[in-house]
């Protein structure tokens, strides 16, 4: 039969089994290699001997929280440029034996860096949209303003229809630019949503006219 230690050693995650005092009861090959020691050397040592003091205290606090609540505790931290995703899970304990938990650590550096890069790209896109939208509004307001000036002059019916079409198209474009600005604000979590009534027929007429 396959032993538990063989199964643990086959896992790429770092696995440590410890009791409520932080004493290591078992460790797999991946965890031992990461700590630069052999599994046989690590068994019986406590967290403060194996980890830096601050890290050992943090591990022990989370381990006891998992044991007290009976629920897994998940968190991330960074050591030596590597971001680890941790799970501390309480283990079933036979009556009369000390409580124990399994600590799983996985290298999540590539995933976290990719997520950070995606978030940075999204912010850059939002900033670009906001900047372009602001720049577009200036000439659009000029077009609308000059249209109003021209509308006050003497125009025949055909010319006035053309002016109305220009005004309508420029107004629609200005609305689109304003919507882009609102979208950028929402993505930056700066905007506020409000519930307002709309006239559906007006929206449909505007879409048909365009």
C-alpha positions in Angstrom: 0.0 0.0 0.0 1.1 3.6 -0.7 2.0 5.4 2.5 0.8 8.9 3.4 4.3 10.3 3.3 4.6 9.0 -0.3 1.4 10.8 -1.3 2.6 14.0 0.4 6.0 13.9 -1.4 4.2 13.5 -4.7 2.5 16.9 -4.2 4.1 20.0 -5.7 2.6 22.1 -3.0 4.6 22.6 0.2 2.8 20.7 3.0 3.5 20.8 6.8 1.5 19.1 9.5 1.8 20.8 12.9 0.1 20.8 16.3 -1.4 23.8 18.2 2.0 24.7 19.6 3.6 25.0 16.2 5.6 21.8 16.5 6.1 20.1 13.2 4.7 16.6 13.0 5.2 15.8 9.3 6.5 17.6 6.2 6.7 16.7 2.6 9.7 16.8 0.3 8.7 20.1 -1.4 8.4 22.0 1.9 11.7 20.5 3.2 13.5 21.6 0.0 12.0 25.1 0.2 13.3 25.4 3.8 16.7 23.9 2.9 16.4 21.0 5.3 15.6 17.3 5.2 12.2 16.1 6.3 13.8 14.1 9.1 15.5 17.2 10.5 12.3 19.3 10.5 10.1 16.8 12.3 9.9 17.8 16.0 11.1 21.4 15.5 8.8 24.3 16.2 7.9 27.3 14.0 10.2 29.7 15.7 13.2 27.4 15.0 12.3 27.0 11.3 10.9 30.4 10.4 11.9 34.0 11.2 10.3 35.1 14.4 7.6 37.4 12.9 6.7 34.8 10.3 6.5 32.1 12.9 4.2 34.2 15.1 1.9 34.9 12.1 1.8 31.2 11.1 1.0 30.1 14.7 -1.8 32.7 15.1 -3.5 31.6 11.9 -3.0 27.9 12.7 -4.7 28.3 16.1 -7.5 30.3 14.5 -8.1 27.4 12.1 -8.1 24.9 15.0 -10.4 27.1 17.2 -13.0 27.7 14.4 -12.7 24.3 12.8 -12.5 26.0 9.4 -9.6 26.5 6.9 -7.8 29.8 6.9 -6.5 31.2 3.6 -4.0 34.0 3.1 -1.0 35.1 0.9 2.4 36.5 1.7 5.7 37.2 -0.1 9.1 35.9 0.8 12.2 36.4 -1.3 10.3 37.7 -4.3 7.9 34.6 -4.3 4.2 35.1 -3.5 2.7 32.1 -1.7 -0.9 31.2 -1.5 -1.5 29.5 1.9 -4.3 27.3 3.3 -4.2 26.1 6.9 -6.8 23.3 7.3 -7.6 21.6 10.7 -7.3 17.8 10.6 -9.5 15.2 12.3 -8.0 14.4 15.7 -8.6 11.1 17.5 -9.7 11.5 21.1 -7.0 12.2 23.5 -4.4 13.4 20.9 -3.2 16.9 20.4 -5.0 19.0 17.8 -3.3 19.4 14.5 -3.6 21.1 11.2 -2.1 20.9 7.7 -0.4 23.9 6.2 -0.4 24.0 2.4 1.7 26.6 0.5 1.6 27.1 -3.3 3.8 29.4 -5.5 1.3 31.8 -6.9 3.8 34.4 -8.1 3.0 34.0 -11.8 -0.8 34.1 -11.3 -0.6 37.2 -9.0 1.8 39.1 -11.3 -0.5 38.3 -14.3 -3.5 39.6 -12.4 -1.6 42.8 -11.4 -0.6 43.3 -15.0 -4.2 42.9 -16.2 -5.4 45.4 -13.6 -2.7 47.9 -14.6 -3.7 47.5 -18.3 -7.3 48.0 -17.4 -6.5 51.2 -15.4 -4.4 52.4 -18.4 -7.3 51.8 -20.7 -9.6 53.7 -18.5 -7.2 56.6 -18.2 -6.8 56.7 -22.0 -10.5 56.8 -22.5 -11.0 59.5 -20.0 -8.2 61.7 -21.5 -9.4 61.2 -25.1 -13.0 61.9 -24.1 -12.1 65.2 -22.5 -10.1 66.2 -25.6 -13.0 65.3 -27.9 -15.5 67.4 -25.9 -13.7 70.6 -26.7 -14.1 70.6 -30.5 -17.6 69.1 -30.2 -18.8 71.9 -28.0 -17.3 74.3 -30.7 -19.3 72.6 -33.4 -22.5 72.7 -31.4 -22.0 76.4 -30.5 -21.3 77.4 -34.1 -24.4 75.5 -35.1 -26.5 77.6 -32.8 -24.9 80.7 -34.2 -25.7 79.6 -37.7 -29.2 78.6 -36.7 -29.9 82.2 -35.8 -29.2 83.3 -39.3 -31.5 83.3 -42.4 -31.6 79.8 -43.8 -33.9 78.1 -46.3 -35.8 74.9 -45.4 -33.2 72.6 -46.9 -30.3 74.4 -45.2 -32.1 74.3 -41.9 -32.7 70.6 -42.2 -29.0 70.0 -42.9 -28.1 72.1 -39.8 -30.5 70.1 -37.7 -28.9 66.9 -38.9 -25.4 68.3 -38.0 -26.7 69.4 -34.6 -28.3 66.0 -34.0 -25.2 64.1 -35.0 -22.9 66.3 -32.9 -25.2 66.0 -30.0 -25.2 62.2 -30.3 -21.4 62.1 -30.5 -21.2 64.3 -27.4 -23.5 62.0 -25.5 -21.3 59.0 -26.5 -18.2 60.9 -25.3 -20.0 61.7 -22.0 -20.9 58.0 -21.6 -17.3 57.0 -22.1 -16.3 59.4 -19.3 -19.0 57.9 -17.1 -17.7 54.4 -17.9 -14.2 55.4 -16.9 -15.5 56.8 -13.6 -17.4 53.6 -12.9 -14.4 51.4 -13.6 -12.4 53.6 -11.3 -15.2 53.2 -8.7 -15.6 57.0 -8.6 -19.1 57.1 -10.1 -22.5 56.8 -8.4 -25.5 55.1 -9.9 -29.0 56.7 -9.7 -32.4 55.3 -10.7 -34.2 57.6 -13.2 -37.2 57.2 -15.5 -36.7 57.1 -19.3 -39.0 57.6 -22.2 -38.5 54.5 -24.4 -40.2 56.1 -27.5 -37.6 58.9 -27.4 -34.7 56.5 -27.3 -36.2 54.5 -30.2 -36.8 57.6 -32.3 -33.3 58.8 -31.7 -31.9 55.5 -32.8 -34.0 55.4 -35.9 -33.0 59.0 -36.8 -29.3 58.1 -36.5 
